[in-house]
Amino acid sequence: MKKLLLVLSIIFVVLTFAGAIYVIGSKGKVNAGYAVIPMVFALASFAGYRGCKK
């Protein structure tokens, strides 16, 4: 479970940066949710990882 949460958080961090690059590349014409939603999932999975670690 611990490794799964760590892998998920890494994947969502990569998706967050990809979404941010997409938003910046389109000069703000697309919704910022492309970067924010994966960031929320990354924070949640990283919090779950830290909770399992203890």
N, C-alpha and C positions, 0 to 999 in steps of 0.2 A: 504494500500500500504506500509505503514511504517513497519508494522509487517512482511509482506511478505519479504521485503528486508532484515530485520534482520534475519529471519529464513533462508533465502537463504545464507546469509553470514556465518552463523554458520555451515550450512551443507557443504559449500565449504571449510571452515577452517578444518573441520573434514576430508574431502576428501584429503585436502592438506597433513595433517599429515599421513593419511593412505598411500598416494602415496610416501611420503618421507620414511616411514618405509619399503615399498615395494622395493624402489630403494636401500636403504641401506642393506636390507636383501638379495637382490640378488647380492650384492657386486658390484654394478654399471654396471651390464650387461644389464639392461633395460634402456630405455630412461628416462632422468630426467623430461621429459614432463608430466609424471604421477603425479608429485608434482607441477610443475610450472603452468600448465593450470588451475587447480582448484584454485590456489592462485590468478591468474589474475581475475577470476570470483569473488572470495571472495572480493578482493580489489574494484572491480567495484560495487558490490552490497552494500558493506559497504559505499562507497562514495555516492551511491544513497540514502542510508538510512540517512546519515548525511545531504544530500541536502534536503530531505523531512522533516527532523527534524526542520529545521530553519523556 
